């Protein structure tokens, strides 16, 4: 169900979504077509979360306060909030601050890796931070070295971030699959659904096809399935989120679904709230 169809069902439903979420499944049920079943207490294996890049222009306190207000409890940590060379004391203080807001840092990245030294630093950083998801963007020549590092770091899942047509490596899920399918099974992808679509792929089909190597997901919506497509509030663009949730449940995806909101980055808060509200409402449709 696309956003425009979802909002047509009732004025009340529209107002609730625009406010950033629907607090009552009963209200959602009354707003939707009788053919659509709603699930009040569904226990999905995946969790909604946030990609740190969403708050690229804000400090960690603003980030955590926003997530607390939105009832989001997981964050993929970017190095502008916790530097790659952070001391153990700084890492401990960072985790303590997150805990004050009910947030857990579940992964780190994306981190670009163009050399063995940068790869060593990234893996060591992930271990010191205490996460098991490392979202990376390695040069193709570094992949064999990444493969070797997996033996040294058996707790790490290495998720290569897709970047669509913006860069000339790892543009989409099929390209990434072909690069990693013969490597260590813990080397896979962070399926950025918006960039995947902008490169002419179908992120829902790609999740179904390559789910054994999808270790993280960046959730965004875009205006078009071309390079010219740009970020927009969830539900206003081209992504079919009901189909996406159905696919996640079908394959048993148990990772995080991190909103990566890249519109109005100087003042993204209304768009972030709207997007999480829409995502939470759609997740109750079964």
C-alpha positions, 0 to 999 in steps of 0.5 A: 500500500502506497502512502497516498492510498493509505492516507485516503482511507480517512482524514483521521488516519492522515492526521495521526500519521503526520503527527509522527505515529499512530498510538492505537491499533484500533484507530488504524483498523477503523481507518483502513479498508475492511480487507486489511487485517491489523496485528496489534501485538505482532512480534517481528524478529527485526527492530526499527532503528536509526542510521547515525548519518541521519543526524550528520549535522547534530550532536549525539545529545540531540540524536538521542533525545530525538530517538527517545521521543520517537520510541526508537531504541537502536542506533548505527553509530557514525564516527562523527559521534564516536571517533574511530580513535576513541579511547576505551573511556570515551567508548564507555562514556558514549554507551552510558549516555546512550543507555540514559536515553534507552538507546543501544548502539548496535553497529558502526558505519558506514566506514570507507576502507581504501587500505589494509590499515584503514581496514584494520582500524575499522575492525578493531574499532567495531570490536572495541565499541562492542558491536557485531555489525560493521557497515563498510564500504571497501574498495574492490581490491580490499575485499580479499583482505576483508575476507582474511580479517573475518577469521580474526573477528568471528563475532563480526558481520561485515555489511557492505553499504550500497550506494546506488549510482552515486559511486562506481562500486557496490551500486546495488544488491546484485553487484554486491552479491556477485562480489561476496557470494564466494567469500566468508558467509559473514560478508554480506550487505547493508541493503540500502533500499533507496539506493538500490532502487535508484540504480534500477533494482527492486529492493523487495525482490533483492531482499528475497533473492539475497537475504542470506547475505543481508545483515543490515538495512538502511530504510529510505524512500526516494522520488524515482527509480533513477539517479535523479531520484532524491530522498523524501519522507517515507511513503511519499516515494516509490518504495512499496513498504507493505511488500518490504515488510512482507518480504522481511517476514517471509525470509525471517530477517532478524536484523535492524531496519535503520531509517536513514533520512537524507532530506532537509538535513539542517532541520530533519526532525519533522520528516524523521517523525513522519517517516517513523510514524508511517513505518510503525503504522505500516508495520501493523498491517498484515 
